[in-house]
Amino acid sequence: MTFQFKNIDHIQLAAPTGSEDKARKFFVDLLGFEEIEKPVPLRQNGGVWFMAGSIQLHIGVEESFIPAGKAHPAFHVKNIEGLQDYLRSKNINYIEDDRLPGANRFYLHDPFGNRLEFLEWKA
């Protein structure tokens, strides 16, 4: 082959039209992502973009939004117990899952019902 996949450039999740402020409260205020500017030609589509480290997360808005049942991004976290403590202190519910050998992980849902996975691989 003459090509090579390098990494994921960004993840896009969907949300209902007009929910950009709700996305900001969740991803920036709660999870600590930074909002990044969308390119001018794409702003007319609505939505909002975020970044944490090298991870870009785009929220696209849809008039007839339905959250995916199983599809989800998985975020590799350093000190997952610290994240869980933080979420508990904010009264955010999450679902622990010990079915992946060698990993500590849990799920939570964003305000729109999208499932998010957080995991840390055991040494």
Secondary structure as UniProt FT lines:
FT   STRAND          11..16
FT   TURN            17..18
FT   HELIX           20..24
FT   HELIX           25..30
FT   STRAND          34..36
FT   HELIX           40..43
FT   TURN            44..45
FT   STRAND          48..52
FT   TURN            53..54
FT   STRAND          55..62
FT   TURN            63..64
FT   STRAND          74..76
FT   HELIX           80..89
FT   TURN            90..91
FT   STRAND          95..97
FT   TURN            101..102
FT   STRAND          103..109
FT   TURN            111..112
FT   STRAND          115..121
//
